[in-house]
Amino acid sequence: MLIGIQEYSRTPLVRGYRGKDKKLLAQVSPKTGAHTVRTLVGKTFDDNAGDLDCCPLKISRKDQDGLVRDEFTADRSEFTTRLAVTRHPVNRFISGYKHKITGLDQWKLNDPVPSFSDFISNFDSISADYSAIEDNSIFFHFAKQVDFLGSDLSQYTHTYDIDTQSEEIHSLFDTVYERVFPRLQLNSTQELDITITPTPLEISWIETKYADDYILLGL
């Protein structure tokens, strides 16, 4: 059963954003174009809507007893179009590092800011330090996509990668709502002048940490 969104505390939520008249459900994970998608969903109600004007719904949650995934078996029929937005795990992890560690939120960590290699080598301890300073959002941002999208992408009518299929996402909104939506790219980490090229060992670490996502995305 779909219920109203609740505040995030410690464990990731599976979140969906519903468009006007329940014509579309957009499911996103952190660092997969969430700002862009939320704004597009908001604009199905009001052309002047911004990032936080959409209508979020909490689908299920990862509670303290273990992962509980609702695969929409009871509720997905309410939505004509069900969109899942994905991202390659390596690109997503780099984006998270730029956002949380070197960019917008770097003030939450003591100097010097850890390099990408140091962050991977000390991921658990740095994450714990970050969480103690501010909140638990670092766990939210680096959670697996499977925790947000569920274990089976066949429950969605459309699945698009935010890095390679942004136009397809916008075109889907155009088609469903029979009007042209603005082409948005609301990604603050792109403004950071940082180039990161992971080493084979770092890529291997990401592959291990996000093994479930690689399976989900067929990589």
C-alpha positions as CSV (number, residue, x, y, z in Angstrom):
1,M,0.0,0.0,0.0
2,L,1.4,3.4,-0.9
3,I,1.6,5.8,2.0
4,G,2.9,9.3,2.6
5,I,6.6,9.8,2.7
6,Q,8.3,9.7,6.1
7,E,11.5,11.3,7.2
8,Y,14.7,9.4,6.5
9,S,16.4,8.1,9.6
10,R,19.4,5.8,9.4
11,T,18.2,3.4,6.7
12,P,17.3,4.0,3.1
13,L,13.8,4.4,1.9
14,V,12.4,3.2,-1.4
15,R,10.9,6.3,-2.8
16,G,8.6,7.0,-5.7
17,Y,7.3,10.3,-7.1
18,R,3.9,10.4,-8.6
19,G,2.8,12.6,-11.4
20,K,-0.5,14.3,-11.9
21,D,-3.6,12.0,-12.2
22,K,-1.4,9.0,-11.3
23,K,-0.3,8.8,-15.0
24,L,3.3,8.3,-14.0
25,L,5.4,7.0,-11.1
26,A,9.1,7.9,-11.2
27,Q,11.5,5.9,-9.1
28,V,15.0,7.3,-8.4
29,S,18.0,6.7,-6.2
30,P,20.3,9.4,-4.9
31,K,22.9,10.5,-7.5
32,T,20.7,9.3,-10.5
33,G,19.3,12.6,-11.5
34,A,16.9,12.9,-8.6
35,H,16.7,16.7,-8.7
36,T,15.9,16.7,-12.4
37,V,13.3,13.9,-12.1
38,R,11.6,15.4,-9.0
39,T,11.3,18.8,-10.8
40,L,9.8,17.1,-13.9
41,V,7.3,15.3,-11.7
42,G,6.4,18.6,-10.0
43,K,5.9,20.3,-13.3
44,T,3.2,17.7,-14.2
45,F,1.1,19.7,-11.6
46,D,2.4,23.2,-12.1
47,D,4.8,24.6,-14.7
48,N,6.4,26.7,-12.1
49,A,7.2,23.8,-9.8
50,G,10.7,23.3,-8.5
51,D,12.7,20.4,-7.1
52,L,10.8,20.0,-3.8
53,D,7.3,20.6,-5.2
54,C,6.7,17.1,-6.4
55,C,4.5,14.5,-4.7
56,P,6.7,11.9,-3.0
57,L,5.4,8.5,-1.8
58,K,7.2,6.1,0.4
59,I,6.8,2.6,-1.2
60,S,8.7,0.5,1.3
61,R,11.7,0.8,3.6
62,K,14.8,-1.0,4.7
63,D,14.1,-1.4,8.4
64,Q,16.3,-2.5,11.3
65,D,15.2,-6.2,10.9
66,G,16.4,-6.4,7.3
67,L,15.5,-5.3,3.8
68,V,11.8,-5.1,3.0
69,R,11.1,-4.5,-0.7
70,D,7.6,-3.9,-2.0
71,E,7.7,-4.8,-5.6
72,F,4.5,-2.8,-6.3
73,T,2.4,-6.0,-6.7
74,A,-0.6,-4.3,-5.1
75,D,-0.2,-0.8,-6.3
76,R,1.6,-0.5,-9.6
77,S,-1.6,-0.9,-11.6
78,E,-2.6,2.6,-10.3
79,F,0.1,4.1,-12.5
80,T,-0.1,3.9,-16.3
81,T,3.6,4.6,-16.7
82,R,6.3,3.4,-14.2
83,L,9.8,4.9,-14.7
84,A,13.0,3.7,-13.1
85,V,16.0,6.0,-13.4
86,T,19.3,4.2,-13.1
87,R,23.1,4.9,-13.3
88,H,26.2,2.9,-13.8
89,P,27.5,2.2,-10.3
90,V,31.0,3.6,-11.0
91,N,29.6,6.9,-12.3
92,R,27.2,7.1,-9.4
93,F,29.8,6.5,-6.8
94,I,32.1,9.1,-8.3
95,S,29.2,11.6,-8.3
96,G,28.5,10.8,-4.6
97,Y,32.2,11.4,-3.7
98,K,32.1,14.7,-5.5
99,H,28.9,15.8,-3.7
100,K,29.5,14.5,-0.2
101,I,33.3,14.5,0.2
102,T,34.9,17.2,-2.1
103,G,32.1,19.5,-3.0
104,L,28.8,20.7,-1.5
105,D,29.2,19.0,1.8
106,Q,33.0,18.9,2.3
107,W,32.6,21.3,5.3
108,K,31.3,18.3,7.3
109,L,34.7,16.7,7.2
110,N,37.9,17.8,8.8
111,D,40.7,18.9,6.5
112,P,42.4,17.5,4.5
113,V,39.6,16.2,2.4
114,P,40.3,12.5,1.6
115,S,41.3,11.6,-2.0
116,F,39.1,9.3,-3.9
117,S,41.6,6.4,-3.2
118,D,41.6,7.2,0.5
119,F,37.8,7.4,0.6
120,I,37.5,4.0,-0.9
121,S,40.2,2.5,1.4
122,N,38.6,4.0,4.5
123,F,35.0,4.1,3.4
124,D,33.5,2.8,6.6
125,S,35.4,5.0,9.0
126,I,35.0,8.2,6.9
127,S,31.3,7.5,6.6
128,A,31.0,7.0,10.3
129,D,32.9,10.3,11.0
130,Y,30.6,12.1,8.5
131,S,27.5,10.7,10.1
132,A,28.6,11.7,13.6
133,I,29.2,15.3,12.5
134,E,25.9,15.9,10.7
135,D,23.4,13.2,9.9
136,N,23.0,9.8,8.2
137,S,22.6,11.2,4.7
138,I,25.9,9.7,3.6
139,F,24.5,6.2,4.1
140,F,21.4,7.3,2.0
141,H,23.5,8.6,-0.8
142,F,25.8,5.6,-1.1
143,A,23.1,2.9,-0.6
144,K,22.6,0.4,-3.4
145,Q,20.2,1.3,-6.2
146,V,18.4,-2.1,-5.6
147,D,17.4,-0.7,-2.2
148,F,15.4,2.0,-4.0
149,L,14.3,0.3,-7.2
150,G,13.6,-3.2,-6.0
151,S,15.2,-6.4,-7.2
152,D,13.3,-6.7,-10.5
153,L,13.2,-3.9,-13.1
154,S,10.4,-5.7,-15.0
155,Q,7.9,-4.0,-12.6
156,Y,8.6,-0.8,-14.5
157,T,7.3,0.1,-17.9
158,H,10.4,2.2,-18.7
159,T,14.0,2.0,-17.4
160,Y,16.5,4.7,-18.4
161,D,20.1,5.6,-17.5
162,I,20.4,9.2,-16.5
163,D,23.8,9.6,-18.1
164,T,23.0,8.2,-21.5
165,Q,19.2,8.5,-21.8
166,S,18.3,11.9,-20.4
167,E,16.4,12.9,-23.6
168,E,14.4,9.7,-23.4
169,I,13.4,10.5,-19.8
170,H,12.2,14.0,-20.9
171,S,10.5,12.6,-24.0
172,L,8.6,10.1,-21.8
173,F,7.1,13.0,-19.8
174,D,6.2,14.8,-23.1
175,T,4.4,11.7,-24.3
176,V,2.5,10.8,-21.1
177,Y,1.3,14.4,-20.5
178,E,1.0,15.4,-24.2
179,R,3.0,18.6,-23.9
180,V,6.7,19.6,-24.0
181,F,8.6,19.7,-20.8
182,P,11.7,21.9,-20.3
183,R,15.0,20.0,-20.8
184,L,16.6,20.1,-17.4
185,Q,20.0,19.0,-16.0
186,L,19.9,19.9,-12.4
187,N,23.2,18.4,-11.3
188,S,25.3,20.5,-9.0
189,T,28.3,18.1,-9.0
190,Q,28.9,18.8,-12.6
191,E,30.0,22.3,-11.6
192,L,32.9,20.9,-9.6
193,D,36.1,20.9,-11.7
194,I,37.2,17.5,-10.6
195,T,38.3,14.7,-12.9
196,I,38.4,11.2,-11.4
197,T,39.6,8.1,-13.2
198,P,39.3,5.1,-11.0
199,T,42.0,2.5,-11.0
200,P,41.2,-1.1,-11.8
201,L,41.4,-2.0,-8.1
202,E,39.0,0.9,-7.2
203,I,36.6,-0.3,-9.9
204,S,36.8,-3.8,-8.5
205,W,36.0,-2.4,-5.0
206,I,32.9,-0.7,-6.4
207,E,31.9,-3.8,-8.3
208,T,32.1,-5.8,-5.0
209,K,30.3,-3.2,-2.9
210,Y,27.5,-2.8,-5.5
211,A,27.3,-6.4,-6.8
212,D,23.5,-6.4,-6.4
213,D,23.3,-3.3,-8.6
214,Y,25.4,-4.9,-11.3
215,I,23.1,-7.9,-11.3
216,L,20.0,-5.6,-11.3
217,L,21.3,-3.6,-14.3
218,G,22.6,-6.6,-16.2
219,L,26.2,-5.3,-16.2
